[in-house]
């Protein structure tokens, strides 16, 4: 049976969902599960939940919990990353509150923008340490990378390490399901092909029995008959982008609004209102989740909450099952652009369909994207490339360069403001960042 290491297993809800997906397969029900986290209290809770998930399925995995990352990785066949360096406090709060002083507002701040840049800079060094451990302790491991900023983290790992890595995100299947609902078509009757970069991939085709569904989706866009799927949020931003580009993007409107310069402008509150852009959404979301977790944690530990499981959209368990059983599947993975998309830079991190079987994760060649989509993606890739360069070379200048080229930051701040903002963010991060040379 394979050994599967959960790095950051104190993310109890996410770990529970992935573990449930894995143990739902009889072929994986006896796997060796190594739960690792740096927080002993959260790790203890996750261990309790893991045993309850196993009981729900009648599975008999070998479950161990450890604070020692090297012990968890030793001999692992699969490793799954699910941590957040810096946490909500102070990391995320710093990423929001300091830019806000300069008039730079954000919604999620975990993928691009100044928040995404800083999150990457404090996360990539941890990944480099993890990869060094894996190269020593489990060099043949398959690394399932779930941590945002997805593209930057995965790009850096692939530049600095030989570990087999695929970045995983649920935005492609989740958005397809949302569009199916808007169209009133069962999702299992829809076929699609999607490609681009994480959180900015587009459905190149969206079909039902060879019928192109894009004309019907354009009717939905014109009538405004799309739903509110993400809590209280409508999907106005990306339906507007669909009208302008002719293709639908995979990431939600609250995310996408901060990847471009068009929707969040401090001197245009009318745009914020028109497109229902939820400023500070991630702060609100985190506070809600923390409150929910605190109320649920004690109940988990006392055994008062019944553990059940329904399969999620996450690809992790499907990849493990396909590699172990040679069951062929197609997933969407974040991988290096090595001849996959012609009009995006070679080596950057792209999100494409991948065949998975006993031979591993095998990306599909796409060819050239529509030129305007590639150009839009390039504005984000510029920021990713310079952030990765800063993290790997420890040259401070590239942090400024990344912020300069960020579409939303550049639309709101002058060069002097960008320099001052970066300086203040670096100072506030303190020991969460390595030393950068001037």
ABEGO torsion letter per residue (X at the ends): XBBBBBBGAABAAAAAAAAAAAAABAAAAABBBBBBBABAAAAAAAAAAAAAAAAAAGBBBBBBBBABAAAAABGBABBBBABBBGEAOAAAAAAAAAAAAAGBBBAAGAABEAAAAAAAAAAAAAAAAAAAAAAAABAABBBBBABOBAAAAAAAAAAABABBBBBBBAAAAAAAAAAAAAAGBBAAABBBBBBEBBGABBBABBBBGGBBAAAAAAAAAAAGABBBABEABBAAAAAAAAAAAGBBBABBAAAAAAABAAABBAABAAAAAAAGBBBGAAAAAAAAAAAAAAAAAAAAAAGABBBBBBBBABAAAAAAAAAAAGBBBBBBBBBBBBGABAABBBGBBBBBBBBBBAAEBBBBBAEBBBAAAAAAAAAAAAAAAAAAAAAAAGBAAAAAAAAAABAAAAAABBAAAAAAAAAAAAAAAEAABBBBBX
